[in-house]
């Protein structure tokens, strides 16, 4: 069994992508939580204080979590890197 490495929050409206990332990260010993929209992501981030947040920046359901003031305050607690 892999040792515990930390907590990760995955924010993505694509359940297949969230599941794929979860499986890969859990197999490496990470505890993974998922959220499918910005509102749920903010609640999870405030409650669980994950070590890392991996977020889809272009979710199709109009979620603008990364633009909201509350999300920016939470997001500023984490290093940020955009991948294209």
N, C-alpha and C positions, 0 to 999 in steps of 0.2 A: 504494500500500500504506500502511495506517495505521501510525503510529509506535507503538512499544511503550510502554505506559502503566503496567504493573505486573502483578502476579500476583494472581489471585482464586481462592479455593476456594469451590465451590458444594456445599452439603450438602443433598441432597434425595432421598427415596426414590421420587419420581416421575420416571422417566427422561425423560418428555416435557418436564417443567418444566426439568430440568437441561439438556437439549439446547437448548431455546428460549433460556434464559439464556446458555448457552455461545455459541450462534450470534450473539446480539446483542452480547455483550461482546467476542468475538473480532473481530467486524467493526469494532469501535472501537479495536482494537489491544491489547487485554488478553490476557495468557496465562491460560488458564482450566484449572483442574483440578476434577474432580468426585469426590464420595464419596457413596455411597448409604446409609451408616449412620454412627453415631457413632464406632465403633472405627476405621473407615477414615479418617474425618475427622481424628481425633486423630493418626493416623500421618502423614497428609499434611501437617497443620499443623506437626508437629514437624520433618518432613523438609524441606518446601519453604519454610516461613516466609512464607506469602502476605501481601500487603499488605492484603487484605480477605477476610473470610469472610462469605458469604451463606448462611444456614442456615434450613431449614424447622424451625420450633420444635415442630411437631406431626406428626411422622412416624408413620405407621400401624403400623410393625412393632415398636412398643414400645421404640424406641431412646430412651434417656434421656441422650444425650451431653451436653446442656447442664447436666444436674444433677450429673454426676460431678465429683469433686474435680479430677481431671486436666484435664478440659475447662474447668472454671472458671479454673484457673491459665492455660491457654492463652488462653481467651476474654478474660481481663483485660488481655491485651496489645493488644486491638483495641477501637476504639470500638463501642458496641452501641446499636442502635436497633431496637425491635420495630415491625413494620408489621402492621396488622390489616386 
